Amino acid sequence: MTSAASAITPETVAEHGLSPEEYARVLSALGREPNLVELGIFSVMWSEHCSYKSSRIHLKKLPTTGPQVICGPGENAGVVDIGDGQAAIFKMESHNHPSYIEPYQGAATGVGGILRDVFTMGARPIANLNALRFGRPDHPKMRHLIAGVVHGIGGYGNCVGVPTVGGEVNFHPAYDGNILVNAMTVGVADVDKIFYSAASGIGNSIVYVGSKTGRDGIHGATMASADFGGDSDEKRPTVQVGDPFTEKLLIEACLELMASDAIVAIQDMGAAGLTSSAVEMASKGGVGIELDMNAVPQRETGMTPYEMMLSESQERMLMVLKPGREDFAEAIFRKWELDFAVIGAVTETGHMVLKFNGETVCDIPLGPLADDAPLYDRPHVPTPTPAPLADVPECTDIAADLIALMGSPDIASRRWIWEQYDTQVGGDTVQRPGGDAAVVRVHGTQKALAMTTDCTPRYCFADPVMGGRQAVAEAWRNLTAVGATPLAVTNCLNFANPQRPEIMGQIVGALEGMSDACVVLDFPIVSGNVSLYNESKATGGGSAILPTPAIGAIGLLKDWTRTVGIGFRNAGDVIVLVGARKGELGQSLWLRELHGREEGAPPTVDLAETRRTGDYIRNAIEQGWISACHDVADGGLAVAIAEMALAGNIGALIDAPAPFGLAGSFFAEDQDLYVVTVDDHALLGFLAGAQAGGIEVEPIGRTTAGKRVIFELDAGDHCATLDALRSAHEGFFPTLMGADAALA
């Protein structure tokens, strides 16, 4: 399958992931039969991973603009203004299939790829985050997958010198045969030094920089656009191999060149490698491109144009340079011991033309490859409305239930994971993993960026619209809880097979909910990624993953010293619940983990209430009234209090009423709730501010010097010691990972 002259058979077309109808479009676009190189290029550019052919029509419904937005979707990453002539550049991306096949390299190269998306635009990366979904903890393959993914993320991020500061982890049988690894990077650039990918200037040089091209990752984009039909080991050659030390050199070389005026356009070689970077640069610029494949730096002998164009070897970039700047640029990249080669030129033809050994091996009009790629409005059916929760069990011992939840897979401490990451490199990390959002200073300023990843897949499965709404609102609340003004969203939309109407219905519903939330919260989506066909026919668990529209979001603190964390700060502070309890137990972890039931509707999200309550929380933090803050999420109010107590090593006495019974009052995952601590001197101002704003507040207890969390209720006291809570909370991952825990 490497000869340009190979005959194209129906089997060859199918092997390249093209349907008969799509192949007919190829024939129409070319006016002839393609050769194998051309077929390979069409196959990757029309793959779901590159073309978004099943989702583009619905993605257009998302809000993407706002006064803070400098660049929305369509570039390598989104760009928002953070004041003082500076911009934050950020994006989230998936590397799911590669990470299931080869967890270390799959996760590592996921980090490397998202870093390139950000520094391609002129930003110095300041932080990495990740969102991970695994199957059953006791699945025979899961410990291997967890260890490989975590070590891959740490191995790449630590070596490249960018702190990994936040993320999330879920477990569910639906991910047994298809785990999710979503990576996010945030960078900072000057607004007058942002670089884009549109090629221009007829005759300008096309330059290849970075590592040499090898045979790793060929058909990676096509593989990522299909479900797993059998043994994943046979797909191992489609997984890329990363080198973080080369990536570090590439960052420094690119940023040094970017300080000059030499670059016209720049694009990293991610999914589909040289093919996608060349096509995207030329099509965005409305120009043509001609490449000399003999000039492409190669690390293996006998490589063909087919292999070079489809390789996804890592740490590579494509640039268009201004005339006469080639020698200047080459000197920089040679200094950093990186490859540099002029491999082609910008043309006026509107075609991508490839030459090899003096012959033309590819000549494709760019329109059909990019803007005119297939676009499907696939049939979809809405997810049925969840049945009301019936026969709700009652809680008889808050402390026992709380300890059990604190040690459950979705709530247990992730310390074993994040202690394998360098969270402090760069010296600007203000809040490390473990809180509502990470906070990283903008170097040399008083400002800081808060950042988070959020999604609750079980909510999205029960009700995609409400689940999509909640994912955005949760990210907004987590930024708010550390005192940041939410700015914008990136996303990674992970779903199963869009050709199944019920799955397409999940996609449409989740996007509707996300859009609703982004509009009300002034929280535009500026970048993202779509990952479909996340399901497996070779798993002992469910075939399709839960719908997982992962949200990455950033916010701005004008003064990093004003941020607050989740840990109780002082004994004797008043504990106040901000927002209204509703007692909604549907889809709660309490119901699932303690009673084995995944039932009911997820908690409702009142977006107007989200906005009003969150705006007050930020004001209260700015006023200095609040010493600690935590939003209520998985596990409900009781878990939020326990997490705050453990983070501060300070106890709590809770004497609030239980209007919805013990379970509904303390384990319901009601939305738009925050737990805050306020000292007596600030209490009057805090309560007066809440009353003036019409914000519902409920003092529910005090922090204590004792190392216990006590619920003092009319029905009797329920007491959990911090030692018991910490043992449960910290014990899950070391116990699960066994010998692998020693690697932390």
C-alpha positions in Angstrom: 0.0 0.0 0.0 2.8 2.4 -0.6 3.0 2.7 -4.4 1.4 5.7 -6.1 0.6 3.4 -9.1 -1.2 0.7 -7.1 -4.7 -0.1 -8.4 -7.6 1.3 -6.4 -10.1 -1.5 -5.7 -13.3 -1.3 -3.6 -11.3 -3.1 -0.8 -8.6 -0.5 -0.9 -11.2 2.3 -0.6 -12.8 0.5 2.4 -9.5 0.0 4.0 -9.0 3.8 3.9 -12.3 4.4 5.7 -14.2 5.9 2.8 -17.7 4.9 1.9 -18.7 4.2 -1.7 -20.6 7.5 -1.8 -17.5 9.4 -0.6 -15.3 7.6 -3.1 -17.7 8.8 -5.8 -17.2 12.3 -4.6 -13.4 11.8 -4.9 -13.9 10.7 -8.5 -16.0 13.8 -9.1 -13.6 16.2 -7.5 -10.6 14.8 -9.5 -12.4 14.0 -12.7 -10.4 10.8 -12.7 -9.4 7.9 -10.5 -7.0 8.8 -7.7 -3.6 7.1 -7.2 -2.8 5.7 -3.8 -1.2 8.8 -2.5 -4.2 10.9 -3.4 -6.6 8.3 -1.9 -4.6 8.4 1.3 -4.8 12.1 1.5 -8.6 12.2 0.9 -9.0 9.4 3.5 -7.3 11.3 6.3 -8.7 14.8 5.4 -12.2 13.3 5.2 -11.9 11.3 8.4 -14.2 12.2 11.2 -11.1 13.3 13.2 -10.1 15.9 10.7 -13.3 16.9 8.9 -15.9 16.8 11.7 -18.3 15.7 9.0 -20.9 14.5 11.5 -20.7 17.4 13.9 -19.8 20.5 11.9 -23.5 21.3 11.2 -24.2 21.3 14.9 -21.0 23.0 16.1 -22.1 26.1 14.2 -24.8 26.6 16.8 -22.3 27.3 19.6 -21.6 30.9 20.8 -18.0 31.7 19.9 -17.8 35.5 20.2 -17.5 38.1 22.9 -15.6 41.3 23.8 -12.8 39.2 25.3 -12.4 36.9 22.2 -9.5 37.6 19.9 -9.7 34.4 17.9 -12.4 31.8 18.1 -12.6 28.3 16.6 -10.8 27.5 13.3 -7.3 28.1 14.3 -4.9 25.9 16.3 -6.2 27.2 19.6 -8.5 29.9 21.0 -7.3 33.3 22.0 -8.8 35.6 24.6 -7.7 39.0 25.9 -6.4 39.1 29.5 -5.5 42.8 29.6 -2.2 44.7 29.6 -1.5 43.8 26.0 -1.5 40.0 26.8 -3.6 37.1 25.6 -4.4 33.6 26.9 -4.2 30.9 24.2 -5.7 27.5 25.1 -7.2 24.3 23.7 -8.3 20.8 24.7 -7.9 17.8 22.5 -8.4 14.0 22.6 -6.0 11.1 22.3 -8.4 8.4 23.2 -7.8 5.5 20.7 -4.0 5.8 20.8 -4.0 5.7 24.6 -6.1 2.5 24.8 -3.8 0.8 22.3 -0.5 2.0 23.8 -1.3 4.0 27.0 2.2 5.5 27.7 2.9 6.8 24.2 -0.8 7.6 23.5 -1.0 9.8 26.5 2.4 11.3 26.1 1.9 12.3 22.5 -1.5 13.7 23.4 0.3 16.1 25.7 2.9 16.9 23.1 0.3 17.6 20.4 -1.8 20.0 22.5 1.4 21.9 23.5 2.2 22.4 19.9 -1.3 23.7 19.2 -0.7 26.5 21.7 2.9 27.5 21.1 2.3 27.4 17.3 0.3 30.6 17.9 3.1 32.4 19.7 2.3 31.5 23.3 4.6 30.2 25.9 2.8 27.3 27.5 2.3 27.9 31.3 0.1 24.9 32.3 -1.3 21.5 31.3 -4.4 19.8 32.5 -6.1 16.5 31.6 -9.5 14.8 31.8 -9.3 11.0 32.0 -12.1 8.4 31.9 -11.4 4.7 32.8 -13.5 1.6 33.0 -14.2 -0.6 36.0 -11.3 -0.4 38.5 -11.3 -4.2 38.7 -11.3 -4.7 34.9 -8.2 -6.9 34.1 -6.7 -4.3 31.8 -7.5 -1.2 33.7 -4.5 -1.0 36.1 -2.2 -1.3 33.1 -4.1 1.5 31.3 -4.2 3.8 34.3 -0.5 3.3 35.0 0.5 3.8 31.4 -1.6 6.9 30.9 -0.5 8.6 34.1 3.1 7.9 33.5 2.8 9.0 29.9 1.3 12.4 30.9 3.9 12.9 33.6 6.8 11.6 31.5 6.1 14.1 28.7 4.9 17.1 30.7 7.6 16.9 33.3 10.4 16.6 30.7 9.2 19.5 28.6 9.0 21.8 31.6 5.3 22.7 31.7 3.5 22.2 35.0 0.5 19.8 35.0 -1.8 21.6 37.4 -5.3 20.1 37.2 -7.8 17.7 35.7 -10.4 15.1 36.5 -10.9 11.3 36.5 -14.0 9.2 36.2 -14.6 5.5 36.3 -17.5 3.6 34.6 -17.9 0.2 32.9 -18.9 2.1 29.7 -15.2 3.0 29.3 -13.9 -0.6 29.7 -13.0 -1.0 26.0 -12.4 2.7 25.1 -10.8 4.9 27.7 -10.7 8.7 27.2 -7.6 10.8 27.5 -8.2 14.5 26.9 -5.3 17.0 27.2 -5.5 20.7 27.7 -2.8 23.4 27.5 -2.9 27.1 28.4 -0.3 29.6 27.2 0.3 33.3 27.3 1.3 35.6 24.4 1.5 39.3 23.6 -1.5 40.3 21.5 0.7 41.8 18.9 2.7 38.6 18.5 0.0 36.0 17.8 0.6 33.8 14.8 -2.0 32.2 12.4 -1.9 29.4 9.9 -3.2 31.0 6.7 -0.5 30.8 4.0 0.1 33.8 1.7 2.6 35.3 -0.6 3.0 33.4 -4.0 6.5 32.0 -4.2 7.1 32.1 -0.4 9.0 29.2 1.0 7.3 26.3 2.7 9.7 25.2 5.5 9.7 22.0 7.6 11.2 22.2 11.1 11.6 19.9 14.1 12.1 16.1 14.0 12.5 13.9 11.0 9.6 12.0 9.6 9.3 8.3 10.3 6.7 5.6 9.8 5.0 5.9 13.2 1.4 7.0 13.4 0.5 6.3 9.7 -3.3 6.3 9.5 -3.6 7.6 13.0 -6.4 10.0 12.1 -8.3 7.3 10.2 -7.9 4.9 13.2 -9.2 7.6 15.5 -12.3 7.8 13.4 -13.4 4.2 13.8 -14.5 2.0 16.7 -12.5 -0.9 18.0 -13.5 -4.0 16.2 -11.0 -6.5 17.6 -7.6 -6.8 19.2 -6.2 -3.4 19.7 -2.6 -4.7 19.5 -2.9 -4.9 15.8 -3.3 -1.1 15.6 -0.2 -0.4 17.7 1.8 0.8 14.7 -0.7 3.6 14.2 0.3 5.2 17.6 2.8 8.0 17.5 6.1 8.0 19.5 7.0 11.2 21.4 10.2 12.9 22.5 9.6 15.6 25.0 13.2 16.8 25.0 12.9 17.6 21.3 9.6 19.3 21.9 11.3 21.6 24.5 13.9 22.5 21.9 11.1 23.1 19.3 9.3 25.4 21.7 12.3 27.6 22.3 13.3 27.7 18.6 9.8 28.7 17.5 9.5 31.4 20.1 12.9 32.7 19.2 11.9 32.9 15.5 8.6 34.4 16.5 10.3 37.3 18.1 11.4 38.3 14.6 9.4 39.3 11.6 10.3 36.2 9.5 7.1 34.1 9.8 4.1 34.5 7.5 2.1 31.5 8.8 2.8 28.5 11.0 1.0 25.2 11.6 1.9 22.2 13.7 1.8 18.7 12.2 -0.8 16.9 14.4 -3.5 14.5 13.2 -2.8 13.5 9.5 0.7 15.1 9.9 2.1 16.8 6.8 -1.1 16.3 4.9 -3.4 18.3 7.3 -0.9 21.0 8.0 -0.2 21.7 4.3 -3.9 21.5 3.4 -5.1 23.7 6.2 -2.4 26.4 5.6 -3.1 26.6 1.9 -6.9 26.4 2.1 -7.2 29.0 4.8 -5.0 31.3 2.7 -6.9 30.6 -0.5 -3.7 29.6 -2.2 -2.0 26.5 -3.6 1.0 24.6 -2.3 3.7 22.5 -4.0 6.0 20.2 -2.0 9.1 18.3 -3.0 8.9 15.1 -1.1 12.5 14.3 -1.6 13.4 17.3 0.5 11.3 16.1 3.6 13.7 15.1 6.4 13.4 11.3 6.9 14.7 9.1 9.6 13.9 5.8 7.8 15.1 4.7 4.4 12.9 4.1 1.4 10.0 6.1 2.6 7.3 6.8 -0.1 5.2 10.0 -0.5 2.3 8.0 0.8 4.1 7.3 4.1 5.6 10.8 4.4 2.2 12.5 3.9 0.3 10.2 6.3 3.0 9.9 9.0 2.1 11.4 12.4 5.7 11.5 13.7 5.8 14.0 16.5 7.6 17.3 17.2 7.2 18.7 13.7 6.0 22.1 12.3 5.3 23.6 8.9 6.0 27.3 8.2 5.7 29.9 5.5 8.6 32.4 5.6 9.0 35.8 4.2 11.3 36.0 1.2 15.0 36.0 2.1 14.5 34.9 5.7 15.3 31.3 5.1 19.0 31.5 6.2 18.1 33.5 9.3 15.4 30.9 10.4 17.7 28.0 9.6 20.4 29.3 11.8 18.0 29.4 14.8 16.8 25.9 14.3 20.3 24.5 13.7 21.4 26.2 16.9 18.7 24.3 18.7 19.8 21.0 17.0 16.6 20.7 15.0 15.9 19.8 11.4 15.2 22.6 8.9 14.4 22.1 5.3 12.8 24.2 2.5 10.4 21.6 1.1 8.2 23.7 -1.2 6.5 27.0 -2.1 3.2 28.8 -2.0 1.5 28.7 -5.4 -1.5 30.4 -7.1 -3.0 27.1 -8.4 -5.4 26.3 -5.6 -4.1 22.8 -5.7 -1.8 20.6 -3.6 0.9 19.3 -5.8 3.5 16.8 -4.7 6.7 16.0 -6.6 8.8 12.9 -6.0 11.9 11.8 -8.0 11.0 14.4 -10.6 7.4 13.2 -11.1 4.1 14.5 -10.0 2.6 12.0 -7.5 -0.3 14.0 -6.3 -2.4 16.9 -7.8 -5.6 17.6 -5.8 -7.8 20.8 -5.8 -7.8 22.0 -2.2 -11.5 22.9 -2.0 -12.8 19.3 -1.9 -10.1 18.4 0.8 -11.1 21.2 3.2 -14.1 23.5 2.9 -16.0 21.2 0.6 -15.4 18.0 2.6 -18.4 15.8 3.3 -21.0 17.3 5.7 -23.7 15.1 7.2 -26.9 15.9 9.0 -27.2 12.5 10.5 -30.5 11.2 11.8 -30.9 11.7 15.5 -33.5 10.9 18.1 -33.6 12.6 21.5 -32.8 10.7 24.6 -36.0 9.7 26.4 -36.9 11.8 29.5 -35.6 9.9 32.6 -38.3 8.3 34.8 -38.8 10.0 38.1 -36.8 8.5 40.9 -39.0 6.1 42.9 -38.6 4.3 46.2 -35.7 6.5 47.3 -33.8 4.8 50.0 -33.0 6.7 53.2 -29.8 7.3 54.9 -29.5 6.2 58.5 -25.9 7.0 59.2 -24.4 10.1 57.5 -20.9 9.4 58.7 -20.8 5.8 57.5 -22.2 6.8 54.1 -19.8 9.7 53.9 -16.7 7.5 54.6 -17.9 5.1 52.0 -18.3 7.8 49.4 -14.9 9.4 50.2 -13.2 6.1 49.2 -15.3 5.5 46.1 -13.6 5.6 42.7 -15.1 8.9 41.4 -14.5 10.9 44.7 -11.3 9.4 46.1 -8.2 11.6 46.2 -6.3 11.8 43.0 -3.1 12.5 44.9 -1.5 9.3 43.6 -2.0 10.7 40.1 -1.0 14.3 40.5 2.0 13.7 42.6 3.6 12.0 39.6 3.2 15.3 37.7 5.5 18.3 38.2 3.0 20.9 39.4 5.4 23.6 40.3 7.9 23.9 37.5 8.1 27.5 36.4 7.5 28.8 39.9 4.1 30.4 39.1 1.6 27.8 40.4 -0.6 29.3 43.0 -3.1 26.5 43.5 -2.1 22.9 42.8 -4.5 20.0 41.9 -7.0 19.0 44.5 -9.2 22.2 44.6 -12.0 23.5 42.4 -9.6 25.1 39.9 -5.9 25.5 39.4 -4.4 29.0 39.6 -1.2 30.0 37.8 0.3 33.5 37.9 1.0 35.3 34.6 4.7 35.6 35.0 6.0 39.0 35.9 2.5 40.4 36.7 0.0 40.5 39.5 -2.5 38.6 37.3 -3.3 34.9 37.4 -5.2 32.5 35.2 -7.6 30.0 36.8 -8.2 26.8 34.8 -10.3 23.7 35.1 -11.8 20.7 33.3 -15.3 19.5 34.0 -18.0 17.0 32.8 -20.3 14.6 34.6 -20.9 11.9 32.0 -23.6 10.1 34.0 -25.7 13.2 33.8 -25.2 13.5 30.1 -26.3 9.9 29.6 -29.5 10.4 31.5 -30.3 13.8 30.0 -27.8 15.2 27.4 -29.3 18.7 27.3 -29.1 19.1 31.1 -25.8 17.3 31.2 -24.3 19.6 28.6 -25.6 22.6 30.5 -24.2 21.3 33.8 -20.8 20.6 32.3 -20.4 24.3 31.3 -22.0 25.6 34.5 -19.8 23.4 36.7 -16.6 24.8 35.0 -17.9 28.3 35.4 -18.6 27.6 39.1 -15.2 26.1 39.7 -13.5 29.2 38.3 -15.7 31.4 40.4 -15.0 29.4 43.5 -11.3 30.5 43.4 -12.2 34.1 42.8 -11.7 34.2 39.0 -13.9 35.9 36.4 -14.7 33.2 33.8 -13.5 34.1 30.4 -14.0 31.3 27.8 -14.3 27.6 27.1 -12.6 24.9 25.1 -14.1 21.5 24.8 -13.5 17.9 23.8 -16.7 16.2 22.6 -16.3 12.5 23.2 -19.1 10.3 21.9 -19.7 6.9 20.3 -20.9 6.1 16.8 -22.7 9.1 15.2 -24.3 6.8 12.7 -26.5 5.5 15.4 -29.5 7.9 15.8 -29.5 7.6 19.6 -25.8 8.5 19.8 -26.3 11.4 17.4 -29.2 12.5 19.6 -26.8 12.6 22.6 -24.5 14.9 20.5 -27.2 17.2 19.5 -28.7 17.4 23.0 -25.4 18.0 24.7 -24.5 20.8 22.3 -27.9 22.4 22.9 -27.3 22.4 26.7 -23.7 23.7 26.3 -24.9 26.5 24.0 -27.6 27.5 26.5 -25.1 27.7 29.3 -22.5 29.6 27.3 -25.0 32.3 26.3 -26.4 32.9 29.7 -23.0 32.9 31.4 -21.2 35.0 28.7 -18.8 32.1 28.4 -18.0 31.7 24.7 -16.4 28.5 23.2 -13.2 29.5 21.4 -11.6 26.2 20.5 -12.2 22.4 20.8 -12.0 18.9 19.4 -14.5 16.2 18.4 -13.8 12.6 19.1 -16.4 10.1 17.8 -16.6 6.3 17.4 -15.5 5.8 21.0 -16.9 2.3 21.4 -15.7 -1.2 21.3 -17.0 -4.5 20.1 -14.3 -6.4 22.0 -15.1 -5.5 25.5 -16.7 -7.2 28.4 -18.4 -4.0 29.4 -20.7 -1.7 27.4 -20.1 -1.0 23.8 -20.5 2.7 23.7 -18.9 5.2 26.1 -21.1 7.5 28.1 -21.6 10.8 26.3 -18.7 12.9 27.6 -18.6 16.5 26.4 -15.5 17.5 28.4 -15.2 21.2 29.2 -11.9 23.1 29.7 -12.2 26.6 30.8 -10.1 29.6 32.0 -10.8 32.6 34.1 -8.8 35.7 35.1 -7.8 37.0 38.5 -6.5 40.6 38.5 -4.7 40.0 41.7 -3.5 36.4 42.4 -3.2 37.1 46.1 -7.0 37.4 46.4 -7.7 33.8 45.4 -9.1 31.4 48.0 -8.9 27.6 48.2 -11.2 24.8 49.5 -9.3 24.2 52.7 -10.8 25.4 56.0 -8.4 28.2 57.2 -9.4 28.8 60.9 -11.2 27.1 63.7 -14.3 29.0 64.7 -15.3 30.3 61.3 -19.0 30.2 60.3 -19.8 27.7 57.6 -22.3 29.1 55.2 -24.2 27.4 52.4 -24.8 29.8 49.5 -27.7 28.8 47.2 -30.8 26.8 47.6 -30.9 23.1 48.5 -33.4 21.0 46.4 -32.7 17.4 47.5 -32.3 16.0 44.0 -30.8 12.5 44.3 -31.3 11.3 40.8 -28.0 10.1 39.1 -26.1 10.9 42.4 -23.0 9.0 43.4 -24.7 8.2 46.7 -27.5 6.4 44.9 -25.0 4.6 42.6 -22.2 3.7 45.0 -24.2 2.8 48.1 -27.4 1.4 46.5 -26.2 0.2 43.1 -28.8 2.4 41.2 -28.1 4.6 38.2 -31.5 6.1 38.0 -33.6 9.2 37.8 -33.0 12.7 36.2 -29.8 14.5 36.9 -30.0 17.6 39.0 -31.5 20.7 37.3 -29.4 23.7 36.4 -31.0 27.1 36.6 -28.6 29.2 34.6 -30.0 32.5 35.8 -29.4 31.3 39.4 -25.9 30.0 38.4 -25.0 33.5 37.2 -26.5 35.4 40.1 -25.1 33.2 42.8 -21.6 33.0 41.2 -21.4 36.7 40.6 -22.1 37.2 44.4 -19.5 34.6 45.4 -16.8 36.4 43.3 -17.7 39.8 44.9 -17.5 38.3 48.4 -14.1 36.9 47.6 -13.0 40.2 46.3 -14.3 42.0 49.4 -12.2 39.6 51.6 -15.3 38.2 53.4 -14.6 34.5 52.4 -11.7 32.5 53.7 -12.5 29.2 52.0 -14.9 28.3 49.2 -15.9 25.0 47.5 -18.7 24.3 45.1 -21.0 21.4 45.8 -20.7 18.7 43.2 -20.1 14.9 43.2 -21.3 13.4 46.5 -23.2 16.5 47.6 -23.0 18.8 50.6 -21.5 16.2 53.0 -18.6 15.4 50.6 -17.9 19.1 50.0 -17.6 19.7 53.8 -15.4 16.6 54.2 -13.1 17.7 51.4 -12.7 21.2 52.9 -12.0 19.7 56.3 -9.3 17.4 55.0 -7.7 20.1 52.9 -7.4 22.4 55.9 -7.0 19.6 58.6 -9.7 21.4 60.6 -12.9 19.8 61.8 -16.5 21.0 61.4 -19.7 21.0 63.5 -22.8 21.0 61.2 -26.1 21.8 62.9 -28.2 22.6 59.8 -31.7 21.2 59.4 -32.4 18.3 57.0 -35.4 19.5 55.1 -35.1 16.7 52.5 -34.2 13.9 54.9 -30.6 12.9 55.6 -29.9 11.6 52.1 -31.6 14.5 50.1 -30.1 17.1 52.4 -26.5 16.0 52.5 -25.9 13.7 49.5 -28.0 15.3 46.8 -25.9 16.8 44.1 -27.9 20.1 43.9 -26.4 22.6 41.5 -25.5 26.3 42.1 -24.4 25.6 45.7 -21.2 26.8 47.4 -19.9 26.1 50.9 -17.9 29.0 52.3 -16.3 30.0 55.5 -16.6 33.5 57.0 -15.1 34.8 60.2 -17.3 36.6 62.7 -15.9 40.0 61.8 -16.8 39.6 58.2 -20.2 37.9 58.7 -22.3 41.0 58.9 -21.0 42.4 55.6 -21.3 39.0 53.9 -24.9 38.5 55.0 -25.9 42.1 54.2 -24.4 41.7 50.7 -26.3 38.5 50.1 -29.6 40.1 51.3 -29.1 43.1 49.0 -28.5 40.8 46.1 -31.4 38.4 46.9 -28.9 35.5 47.4 -30.1 32.7 49.5 -27.6 31.9 52.3 -27.9 29.4 55.2 -25.4 29.3 58.1 -25.0 25.6 58.7 -22.3 25.3 61.3 -18.7 26.2 62.4 -15.2 25.0 61.8 -13.7 23.4 64.9 -10.3 22.7 66.4 -11.3 19.0 66.8 -10.4 16.6 64.1 -13.9 15.4 63.4 -16.8 16.3 61.1 -20.0 16.1 63.2 -23.5 16.4 61.9 -25.5 17.4 65.0 -29.1 16.8 64.1 -32.4 16.3 66.0 -32.4 12.6 65.1 -28.9 12.2 66.7 -25.3 13.0 66.0 -23.3 11.5 63.2 -19.5 11.8 63.6 -16.6 10.9 61.2 -13.1 11.5 62.3 -10.6 13.2 59.9 -8.4 10.2 60.2 -11.2 7.8 59.0 -12.1 10.2 56.2 -8.5 10.6 55.1 -7.8 6.9 55.2 -10.8 6.2 52.9 -10.1 9.2 50.7 -6.3 8.6 50.2 -6.4 4.8 50.1 -8.3 4.0 46.9 -5.5 4.6 44.3 -2.6 3.1 46.2 -4.7 0.0 46.9 -5.9 -0.2 43.3 -2.5 0.2 41.8 -0.6 -2.1 44.2 3.0 -2.3 43.1 2.5 0.5 40.6 1.8 2.8 43.5 5.5 2.7 44.4 6.2 4.5 41.1 4.5 7.6 42.3 
